[in-house]
Amino acid sequence: MFWVNLAAALCMSVAMALMLARLFAGPSLYDRVLAANSFGTKTVLLLLIFSLLTGRPDGVDIALLYALINFIATIAILKFFRYRSLEIALAQMSLRRAIGGEDDE
């Protein structure tokens, strides 16, 4: 069982290296954000494999926390690059739609 987990960890490390290459070479912003999100997901999986290898179940809690941070960071990055600010309120967007202004879609 140890060798299976070790092989999975090595494969996950190779996949993470490929995601880093895609992150730096991505042609568009959305490709780079997708690569960063995929890298974060693979990091969560690597943390879970590492906690299995060491026999410490508290690594699962750390992996879940990292998954939540990864999700929130991805949403924040996409919102920032769409509106160029993190302070756009939903009321402002609905007010813009109500008066017939153009939405940034």
Residue, then its C-alpha position, 0 to 999 in steps of 0.5 A: m500500500f505504501w508504494v501505491n501511495l508513493a506512486a500516486a504522490l509522484c504522479m500528482s507532483v508531475a501533474m502539478a509541474l505540468m499545471l505550473a507550465r500551463l500557468f506561465a505559458g497560458p495564452s489568456l487570463y482565463d487559461r492561467v486562472l484555470a491552471a492556478n485553480s487546477f494546481g490548487t486542486k492537485t495540491v489538495l489531493l497531494l496533501l491528502i495523499f501525504s496525510l495517508l502516507t504519514g498516517r496522520p488524519d489531521g491532514v484532511d482538515i488542512a486539505l479541506l481548508y486549503a480547498l476552501i481558500n482556493f475556491i474563494a481566491t479563484i472567485a475573487i481573481l475572476k471578479f477582480f479582472r471582470y470589474r477591475s475592483l472587488e467592491i462592485a455591489l450587487a445593488q449597483m449592478s441591478l441598478r445599472r440593469a434597471i436604468g438600461g445601462e450596458d452590463d459588462e457581459 
